Amino acid sequence: MPAKSKAQQQAAGIALAAKKGEKKVSELKGASKSMYESMNEKQLREFADTETKGKPKHKSD
């Protein structure tokens, strides 16, 4: 499932870095912390690899 906004894609990238051990889990907050806890590495990779061109900065409700 691709990310729906640039912010979502970035949060997934940060969470993925933590899953890989490249970033400290204690540094996570907000959406990236939630994604880290609820998604596996494959799901995070799918979100993080989403092309951001043409995506809104934030997902509208």
N, C-alpha and C positions, 0 to 999 in steps of 0.2 A: 504494500500500500504506500503510495508516494505521499510526501509531505504536502500540505495544502498552503503553506506559507513559508516565507524565509525564516521567520522566528522559529517555527516548528522544525525546520531542517537544521538550523544551528543548534537547537537544544538537543536534537538527536545526535549530532556530531560530538557534542560535549559528553553526552552520556556514553556514547560508543568509546570515546577516548578513555573514560573511566573504566569501562568493562575490559578494555585491553590493558589497563594498568598504566596508561600514559598520563593520567590525571588522577589526583587524589579524590576518593569518594567523598571525603569530608568537605571538599570545596564545592560540591554540587549543591544547587538550590533551585527551587521553583520547578519548572517543567522538566529540566534535565534530570533532577533528582527523582521525580516521579517516573520518568521514562526509564531511568536506570533500574529502578526497583520493579517495574512491571513488564519490561520487554526483554527479549533475549537478544543476543548479538546480531543474529540474522535480521530481525525486525528493525533494529536500530540502523543497521547498514542500509536497508531499503529506504528508510526515511532520510538518512544523511546523504545518500547518493542522488537524491532528487535534484533535478535541474531547477535552479531558482529563477531563471529568466522568465519573466512574465508572471511570476508569483507575487501576490500582495505581501507587504511587510508583515502584516498580522492577519490571521484568519478572521473574517467578519462573522458575527453571530447570526 
